């Protein structure tokens, strides 16, 4: 059997028999004052003069050895506990001879006790009410030996949580942040608040902490609640707040932390900004632009005053204001401000780019060979623009200038301009130049000649037309193989068949006779057509002679 220290008292007294079986009448014992010495690391805590304590977690089994040597002439052993007023309550009895165990009718311990052969008492499902002074008693015929044990029960509190959280915190205002609550603790614990991991201490006007403990009358467990009032600043944006509960358990002091809580910090607007949406490097005429005004407060302002160029009165709007199909006169400074603080203002300069092009002359223009034709392409723009001339889709090196027109000057001319820095801002106008030669009218004929110096075989086409008819003739011209023997400037003269006035008149007569369906008229037409054929052959002979 385990050996224990000597009992606190050994009484050399006789016990009287009780009328109740296995019961004796206990004399009054004089207790010796002692001082509690507690070492939380050990489950057994020494008490002066042989006292001891047993620490147990809530709900566990309390095990209390009887810290006495069992005497040879032991009659029985008993356990009792003491009420607050010092009166005893017997709870368990074990005979040394019959080896029988009896448990007293104590409601709070019914079905919870177990007394072993070595007189160790176990109490299952430890409760707060079990925190008492228990005494083991070994009784002989001559003496009663006692060993007291103090039971301490501990209950770990629930994980603390921050509840009743403020939806937001306003800067420079002391207001309740929330409550930190931890439940079902024994003994009660201590709650601490933290900001970004650092302990918050009460500070007048900035930090106020109120702690409230409540005890359940049934379970005798504590609920700790700590309310925090806090004066926030912009430095608390995205800053985590936590709380913890510190408590004592069977093995000593422990701490449990809550989850982090981050609060929305409200602060006034200190600056406004204005910008153009969508962001563009340049704005041109015809664009739609949206002005957006923003404040750096939280929550941000929802309404602003917008000021347009040349308009002293502001326009109240949401944080955006849209202008559609802007023109060049919309260039200027645009401003916005808060509704109630017009001195807090922001501005931005907007330039609406434009590009004008005027081509003179333009469209289709017909001129005679040798005529002069001044051409101008005038540009008006918000900044320097590039100008490009094209002729028949081929880029020209310079602007066209005609002091004396030639056939080769005829064509389709295009003047195109653009602002390189402004996407999509281009303008173009075209000029279609037709160059003609007015031929002299001699003996019912028009004559027209051109002088060419062909370097390769070419085909020339001559067209003669009036209101009644259109005649086309083509002529193949070969390059002169012996041109090196003559002057380099010699020209090959090619006569171009001209439209005959007579042919036009004959065609008119044919048309008139056809309408009359006259046979005689038909004969005249055949004769005239024969004359046309003779004239054509005559002209071909003339061309060969000139060549």
C-alpha positions in Angstrom: 0.0 0.0 0.0 1.1 3.6 -0.8 2.6 5.4 2.2 1.3 8.9 2.9 2.4 11.6 5.4 1.1 11.5 8.9 -2.5 12.8 9.4 -3.1 16.3 10.5 -4.4 15.1 13.8 -4.4 11.8 15.8 -7.2 11.8 18.4 -6.8 9.4 21.3 -10.5 9.1 22.0 -13.1 6.5 22.2 -16.0 6.5 19.7 -19.5 5.7 20.9 -21.6 3.3 19.1 -24.3 4.8 16.9 -27.8 3.6 16.7 -27.3 3.4 13.0 -25.3 0.4 11.8 -21.7 1.0 10.8 -22.0 4.6 12.0 -20.1 6.2 14.9 -20.6 9.6 16.5 -17.7 11.9 15.6 -16.4 14.3 18.2 -15.8 17.9 17.3 -12.3 18.5 16.1 -10.3 21.6 16.5 -8.9 22.7 13.2 -5.4 24.0 13.0 -5.0 27.3 10.9 -3.0 26.8 7.8 -1.8 28.9 4.9 -2.5 27.8 1.3 0.6 27.4 -0.9 -0.4 27.0 -4.5 1.9 25.8 -7.3 -0.3 25.7 -10.5 2.1 23.5 -12.3 1.4 20.5 -10.1 -1.9 18.8 -9.8 -1.2 18.1 -6.1 -0.7 21.3 -4.1 0.8 21.1 -0.7 -0.9 22.6 2.3 0.8 23.3 5.5 0.6 20.5 8.1 -0.2 17.8 5.6 -3.0 19.5 3.7 -3.3 18.8 0.0 -5.3 19.8 -3.0 -6.4 18.1 -6.2 -7.0 20.0 -9.4 -9.6 18.7 -11.9 -10.9 19.8 -15.2 -14.7 20.4 -15.5 -16.3 17.1 -16.5 -13.3 14.9 -15.6 -13.1 12.4 -12.8 -11.7 13.7 -9.5 -9.3 11.3 -7.8 -8.5 11.8 -4.1 -6.1 9.3 -2.5 -6.5 8.9 1.3 -3.1 10.2 2.4 -2.9 7.9 5.5 -1.2 4.7 6.5 -3.8 2.1 7.1 -3.5 0.9 10.7 -3.4 -2.8 11.6 -6.5 -2.6 13.8 -8.6 -0.6 11.3 -12.3 -0.9 11.7 -13.5 1.1 8.7 -12.7 4.2 6.6 -15.0 7.1 5.8 -15.1 10.2 3.5 -16.9 13.4 4.3 -16.9 17.0 3.1 -17.4 20.2 5.0 -20.1 22.7 4.4 -19.3 26.4 4.3 -20.4 26.6 7.9 -18.0 23.8 8.9 -20.6 21.1 9.5 -19.7 17.6 8.0 -21.5 15.6 5.4 -20.6 12.0 5.2 -20.7 10.5 1.7 -18.9 7.1 1.6 -18.1 4.2 4.1 -16.0 1.1 3.7 -15.7 -1.7 6.3 -12.2 -3.3 6.7 -13.7 -6.6 7.7 -16.6 -7.1 5.5 -15.1 -5.4 2.5 -18.4 -3.7 1.9 -18.9 -0.2 0.6 -21.8 2.1 1.4 -22.6 5.5 -0.1 -24.6 8.0 1.9 -27.8 9.4 0.5 -26.4 12.7 -0.8 -28.3 13.8 -3.9 -25.5 15.7 -5.6 -23.2 12.7 -5.4 -25.7 9.9 -6.2 -24.1 7.6 -8.8 -20.9 9.6 -9.0 -18.8 8.1 -6.2 -16.3 5.2 -6.1 -14.3 4.2 -3.0 -11.5 1.8 -3.7 -9.9 -0.8 -1.3 -7.1 1.6 -0.5 -9.7 4.2 0.4 -9.1 6.4 -2.6 -12.3 8.3 -3.5 -13.2 9.1 -7.1 -15.9 11.5 -8.2 -16.8 11.4 -11.8 -18.2 14.3 -14.0 -16.5 17.0 -11.9 -18.7 20.0 -11.3 -18.1 23.4 -9.9 -20.0 22.4 -6.8 -17.4 19.7 -6.1 -14.9 22.4 -5.2 -14.9 21.6 -1.4 -12.7 20.4 1.4 -12.9 16.6 1.6 -11.6 14.5 4.5 -10.5 10.9 4.5 -11.1 9.2 7.9 -9.6 5.9 9.1 -11.1 4.7 12.3 -9.8 2.2 14.9 -11.2 1.3 18.3 -9.0 3.8 19.9 -8.3 6.6 17.3 -9.5 8.5 14.3 -7.0 9.5 11.7 -7.9 12.3 9.3 -6.3 13.6 6.0 -8.0 16.6 4.4 -7.9 17.3 0.6 -9.0 20.5 -1.1 -10.6 20.0 -4.5 -10.2 22.7 -7.2 -12.3 22.5 -10.4 -11.4 24.4 -13.6 -13.4 25.0 -16.7 -11.8 26.3 -19.9 -13.8 29.1 -21.4 -15.1 29.2 -24.9 -13.1 30.8 -27.7 -13.7 34.5 -27.4 -15.5 36.2 -30.3 -16.2 39.9 -31.2 -19.9 40.5 -31.4 -22.1 43.6 -31.8 -19.5 45.0 -34.2 -19.9 48.6 -35.4 -20.9 48.6 -39.1 -18.2 51.4 -39.5 -16.0 53.7 -37.5 -15.8 57.4 -38.0 -12.5 59.1 -37.5 -12.0 61.5 -34.6 -15.0 60.1 -32.8 -15.0 57.9 -29.7 -17.5 55.1 -30.4 -18.2 51.5 -29.5 -16.2 49.1 -31.6 -17.8 45.9 -30.3 -18.1 43.4 -27.5 -15.6 40.6 -26.8 -17.4 37.7 -25.2 -16.2 34.4 -23.7 -18.6 31.9 -22.1 -18.6 29.0 -19.6 -15.4 29.7 -17.6 -14.4 28.7 -14.1 -13.0 30.6 -12.5 -13.6 33.8 -14.4 -11.0 34.9 -16.9 -9.6 38.2 -18.0 -10.3 39.7 -21.5 -7.7 41.8 -23.3 -8.1 43.9 -26.5 -5.5 44.1 -29.3 -4.9 46.4 -32.3 -2.7 44.9 -34.9 -1.3 42.5 -32.2 -0.6 45.2 -29.6 -2.4 45.4 -26.3 -4.9 48.3 -26.0 -4.8 50.1 -22.7 -7.4 52.5 -21.5 -6.7 56.1 -22.4 -8.9 59.0 -21.6 -10.8 60.1 -24.7 -9.3 57.5 -27.0 -9.7 54.0 -25.5 -12.4 52.9 -23.0 -12.8 49.3 -21.8 -15.7 48.0 -19.7 -15.6 44.4 -18.3 -18.7 42.6 -17.1 -18.8 39.1 -15.6 -22.0 37.0 -15.2 -22.4 33.7 -13.4 -24.9 31.1 -14.3 -26.9 30.2 -11.2 -27.2 26.6 -12.2 -23.8 25.7 -13.7 -21.9 28.4 -11.7 -19.9 29.1 -14.9 -18.8 32.6 -15.8 -19.5 34.5 -19.0 -17.1 37.4 -19.5 -18.0 40.4 -21.7 -15.6 43.3 -22.5 -16.9 46.3 -24.4 -14.4 48.5 -26.3 -14.9 52.1 -27.2 -12.3 53.4 -29.6 -11.4 56.7 -31.3 -10.3 55.7 -34.8 -8.0 57.4 -37.3 -7.2 56.8 -41.0 -4.3 54.7 -39.8 -6.8 52.1 -38.7 -7.8 51.3 -42.3 -7.4 47.6 -42.9 -6.0 47.3 -39.3 -7.0 44.0 -37.5 -8.6 44.1 -34.0 -8.7 41.0 -31.8 -9.3 40.0 -28.2 -8.2 37.2 -25.9 -9.3 35.5 -22.7 -6.7 34.5 -20.1 -7.7 31.8 -17.6 -6.3 29.3 -15.1 -6.6 25.6 -15.7 -5.4 22.5 -13.9 -1.9 22.9 -15.5 -1.7 26.7 -15.1 -2.4 29.9 -17.0 -3.5 29.8 -20.6 -4.7 32.3 -23.3 -7.2 31.9 -26.1 -7.4 34.4 -29.0 -10.4 35.4 -31.1 -10.6 35.8 -34.9 -9.5 39.1 -36.4 -12.1 41.8 -37.1 -11.4 44.6 -39.7 -13.7 47.6 -39.6 -14.7 50.0 -42.4 -13.3 53.4 -41.5 -15.2 56.5 -42.5 -13.3 59.7 -43.0 -14.2 63.0 -44.8 -13.1 64.0 -48.3 -9.9 66.0 -48.3 -9.3 66.3 -52.0 -11.3 66.0 -55.2 -10.0 65.0 -58.7 -11.6 65.3 -62.2 -10.8 63.1 -65.2 -12.2 62.3 -68.6 -13.8 59.0 -69.5 -12.9 57.0 -71.4 -9.2 58.0 -71.1 -8.0 59.4 -74.4 -4.8 61.0 -75.6 -6.8 63.4 -77.7 -10.4 64.4 -78.2 -11.8 65.4 -81.6 -14.9 67.0 -82.9 -17.9 64.7 -82.8 -16.6 62.7 -79.8 -18.7 62.1 -76.7 -16.8 62.7 -73.4 -17.7 62.0 -69.8 -16.3 64.0 -66.9 -15.9 62.1 -63.7 -15.3 63.8 -60.3 -14.0 61.8 -57.4 -13.5 62.5 -53.7 -10.9 60.7 -51.6 -13.3 60.3 -48.6 -15.0 57.2 -47.3 -17.7 56.8 -48.3 -17.0 58.8 -51.4 -19.3 61.7 -52.2 -22.2 60.9 -54.5 -22.9 64.3 -55.9 -20.8 67.2 -57.2 -21.0 70.5 -58.9 -19.6 70.7 -62.5 -18.5 74.0 -64.0 -18.2 74.3 -67.9 -16.1 76.8 -69.7 -17.9 80.2 -69.9 -20.6 79.1 -67.5 -20.2 80.6 -64.0 -23.2 78.6 -62.6 -22.4 75.1 -61.7 -24.4 72.0 -62.7 -25.4 69.6 -60.0 -24.9 66.0 -61.0 -23.8 62.6 -59.8 -20.1 61.9 -60.0 -20.3 61.9 -63.8 -21.4 64.5 -66.4 -21.5 63.7 -70.2 -21.1 66.0 -73.2 -22.1 64.6 -76.6 -20.9 65.5 -80.1 -18.4 68.1 -78.8 -17.3 71.0 -81.1 -14.1 73.0 -81.1 -15.7 75.7 -79.0 -15.9 73.2 -76.1 -12.2 73.6 -75.6 -11.4 75.0 -72.2 -11.1 74.3 -68.4 -13.6 72.0 -66.8 -14.0 72.0 -63.0 -15.8 70.2 -60.2 -16.3 70.6 -56.5 -18.1 69.2 -53.5 -21.7 70.3 -53.1 -21.1 71.8 -49.6 -17.5 72.8 -50.0 -17.1 74.7 -53.2 -13.6 75.8 -52.2 -12.4 72.2 -52.6 -12.2 72.2 -56.4 -10.4 70.3 -59.2 -10.0 71.2 -62.8 -8.8 69.8 -66.1 -8.0 71.4 -69.5 -9.7 69.8 -72.5 -8.8 70.5 -76.1 -11.2 69.5 -78.8 -9.2 69.0 -82.0 -10.5 69.9 -85.4 -9.3 69.7 -89.0 -10.7 71.6 -92.0 -9.7 71.2 -95.7 -10.7 73.3 -98.6 -9.6 72.3 -102.2 -10.0 74.9 -104.9 -11.0 74.0 -107.6 -12.6 70.7 -106.7 -14.8 68.2 -108.4 -14.6 67.7 -112.2 -12.8 70.5 -114.1 -12.3 70.6 -117.9 -9.5 72.8 -119.3 -7.8 73.3 -122.7 -4.2 72.4 -123.5 -2.0 75.4 -122.6 -4.4 76.9 -120.1 -3.1 77.8 -116.6 -4.8 76.3 -113.6 -4.0 77.5 -110.1 -4.8 74.8 -107.5 -4.8 75.4 -103.7 -5.4 73.0 -100.8 -6.0 75.1 -97.6 -5.8 73.5 -94.1 -7.1 74.8 -90.9 -6.4 72.6 -87.8 -6.0 72.7 -84.0 -2.3 71.8 -84.5 0.1 71.2 -87.3 -1.3 68.8 -89.9 0.4 66.7 -92.6 -0.7 67.1 -96.3 -0.3 64.5 -99.0 -1.1 64.9 -102.7 -2.1 61.9 -104.8 -2.6 61.6 -108.6 -4.3 58.5 -109.8 -3.5 56.7 -106.4 0.2 57.6 -106.8 1.8 59.9 -104.2 3.2 63.2 -105.6 6.4 64.7 -104.3 4.9 68.2 -104.2 1.7 70.1 -104.7 0.5 70.3 -108.3 0.9 73.6 -110.2 -0.3 74.1 -113.8 1.0 77.2 -115.7 0.4 75.5 -119.1 -1.6 72.4 -119.2 -0.7 69.3 -121.2 -2.5 66.1 -121.9 -0.4 64.2 -119.3 -1.7 66.6 -116.6 -5.1 65.1 -116.9 -6.1 62.8 -114.0 -7.7 62.4 -110.6 -6.0 64.5 -107.9 -6.6 64.0 -104.2 -5.5 66.3 -101.3 -5.4 64.5 -98.0 -4.6 65.8 -94.6 -4.5 64.3 -91.0 -3.5 65.0 -87.4 -1.1 62.3 -86.5 -1.7 62.6 -82.8 -5.5 62.4 -83.1 -6.8 59.0 -84.0 -9.3 59.0 -86.8 -9.1 62.8 -87.6 -8.5 62.8 -91.5 -9.9 64.9 -94.3 -9.7 64.6 -98.1 -11.0 66.2 -101.3 -10.5 65.4 -104.9 -10.1 67.2 -108.3 -10.8 65.4 -111.6 -8.9 67.3 -114.3 -9.8 66.8 -118.0 -7.5 68.4 -120.6 -8.9 68.9 -124.1 -7.7 70.5 -127.4 -9.9 72.7 -129.4 -9.3 72.0 -133.1 -9.8 74.5 -136.0 -12.8 74.0 -138.2 -11.7 74.1 -141.9 -13.8 73.1 -144.9 -16.2 71.1 -142.7 -13.5 69.3 -140.8 -11.8 69.5 -137.4 -8.1 68.8 -137.2 -6.1 67.8 -134.1 -2.4 66.8 -133.9 -0.1 65.7 -131.2 3.6 65.3 -131.2 5.2 62.3 -129.4 8.6 60.6 -129.2 7.8 57.0 -128.4 10.4 54.8 -126.9 8.3 51.7 -127.5 5.4 50.7 -129.6 2.2 52.4 -128.5 -1.5 52.5 -129.6 -3.1 55.9 -129.9 -6.9 56.4 -129.7 -8.7 59.4 -131.1 -12.3 60.1 -130.2 -14.6 62.6 -132.0 -18.1 63.3 -130.8 -20.9 65.7 -130.8 -24.5 65.6 -129.7 -25.4 63.2 -132.5 -22.6 60.7 -132.7 -19.4 59.5 -131.2 -16.5 58.0 -133.4 -13.4 56.3 -132.1 -10.3 55.4 -134.2 -7.1 53.7 -133.0 -3.6 53.8 -134.6 -0.6 51.6 -133.8 2.7 53.6 -133.8 6.1 51.9 -133.8 9.3 53.4 -132.2 11.7 54.9 -134.8 14.7 52.5 -135.1 16.8 55.2 -136.8 16.1 58.0 -134.4 19.8 58.2 -133.4 20.7 59.4 -136.9 18.6 62.5 -136.6 18.4 65.1 -134.0 17.4 63.8 -130.6 14.7 66.3 -130.4 13.1 65.2 -133.6 9.5 64.3 -133.1 7.3 61.8 -134.7 4.3 63.5 -136.1 1.2 61.5 -136.2 -2.0 62.8 -137.6 -5.0 61.9 -135.6 -8.1 61.3 -137.5 -10.5 64.1 -136.7 -14.2 64.1 -136.6 -15.6 65.5 -139.7 -18.3 68.0 -139.5 -19.7 66.6 -142.7 -19.9 63.2 -141.1 -21.9 64.7 -138.3 -24.2 66.4 -140.8 -24.6 63.2 -142.8 -25.4 61.3 -139.6 -28.1 63.9 -138.8 -29.6 63.5 -142.3 -29.5 59.7 -142.0 -31.3 59.9 -138.7 -34.0 62.2 -140.2 -34.4 60.1 -143.3 -34.7 57.0 -141.2 -37.5 58.5 -139.3 -39.3 59.2 -142.6 -38.7 55.7 -144.0 -38.0 57.2 -147.4 -36.3 55.0 -150.0 -34.9 58.0 -151.8 -33.4 59.2 -148.6 -31.8 55.8 -148.1 -30.0 56.1 -151.5 -28.7 59.5 -150.5 -27.5 58.1 -147.2 -25.6 55.3 -149.0 -24.0 57.8 -151.2 -23.0 60.0 -148.3 -21.6 57.0 -146.4 -19.6 56.2 -149.4 -18.1 59.7 -149.3 -17.3 59.1 -145.6 -15.4 56.0 -146.5 -13.5 57.8 -149.2 -12.6 60.6 -146.8 -11.3 58.0 -144.3 -9.1 56.3 -146.9 -7.9 59.8 -148.0 -6.9 60.7 -144.4 -5.0 57.4 -144.0 -3.0 58.2 -147.1 -2.2 61.6 -145.7 -0.9 60.1 -142.5 1.3 57.7 -144.4 2.7 60.6 -146.5 3.5 62.6 -143.3 5.2 59.7 -141.7 
